[in-house]
Amino acid sequence: MAQITGRHVLVFTVGAFSIIIAVNVLMAWKAISTFPGLEVQNSYVASQQFDAEREAQTALGWTLTQDYQPGAGLFLTFTDAEGLPVQVEDLQVLVGRSTSVADDQRPNFVREAGRYTAAVDLAPGKWVLHVEAKSPDGTGFRQRLDLFVKG
């Protein structure tokens, strides 16, 4: 039976810690490279306008619902306080994952029968929709929606 020497212990310890450090560096790099973590460039400036924008959006009385049907696409419906469809201007939608920007896409929505449709093929899992639009009078509307696509 071979005897364990100080040299063996040193090699084992250095090897074990090298593996641990390499895995930590790899995981940190993957975390930073797949999600930038930025919602806004300057949070202080965004906070100064938040209350006024929220009150204006609330005054619109709009409700936004989403629906996804595999093969048919993504559907957005804007309704007013009475439940009637609303026509919006400058509709911008970012569809992506909450943990990675790799699958982000900006589909082109077309208004059909009171709702907005886009031909999108989404893989199973959790998706996030960042929706921005304007009312005919220029009031901004912004909402984030979670969408779960079953596999």
C-alpha positions, 0 to 999 in steps of 0.5 A, spaced: 500 500 500 502 506 498 503 511 503 500 518 502 505 524 503 505 531 503 506 532 496 499 527 494 495 532 499 498 538 496 496 535 489 489 533 491 488 540 494 490 544 489 486 540 484 480 540 488 480 547 489 482 548 481 476 545 479 471 549 484 474 555 482 473 553 474 466 551 475 465 558 479 468 562 474 464 558 468 457 559 472 459 567 473 461 568 466 454 564 463 450 568 468 453 575 465 453 573 458 446 571 458 442 576 462 444 583 462 440 585 468 438 592 465 431 594 465 432 601 464 439 605 463 438 610 469 433 608 474 433 615 477 430 618 471 425 613 470 423 614 477 421 621 476 416 620 470 413 613 473 407 616 477 405 621 472 405 615 466 402 610 471 396 615 472 395 617 465 395 609 463 390 608 469 386 613 466 385 610 460 382 604 463 385 599 458 385 591 460 390 587 456 390 580 455 394 575 451 393 568 448 398 563 444 395 558 440 401 553 437 401 554 429 396 560 430 400 565 433 400 570 439 394 574 440 393 581 444 386 584 446 386 591 448 379 593 451 377 599 454 373 600 461 366 597 458 370 591 455 370 594 448 376 593 443 381 598 443 385 600 437 392 602 439 398 606 435 405 604 435 405 597 438 411 594 440 412 588 443 418 584 445 417 577 447 423 573 450 425 569 456 426 572 463 433 569 464 436 570 457 436 575 451 438 569 446 430 568 444 428 575 444 424 577 438 419 583 436 414 580 432 410 584 427 402 585 430 396 586 425 390 588 427 384 583 425 377 582 428 379 587 434 385 584 436 392 584 434 395 577 431 402 575 430 405 569 427 410 567 432 412 560 434 414 559 441 418 553 445 415 550 451 416 554 457 415 561 461 415 567 456 415 574 458 411 580 453 414 587 454 408 591 451 408 598 449 403 602 445 400 609 445 392 611 445 390 615 439 391 621 444 398 619 445 398 617 452 403 611 453 401 604 455 406 599 458 405 592 461 409 586 462 405 579 461 407 572 463 406 567 458 406 559 459 407 555 453 405 548 455 410 542 451 
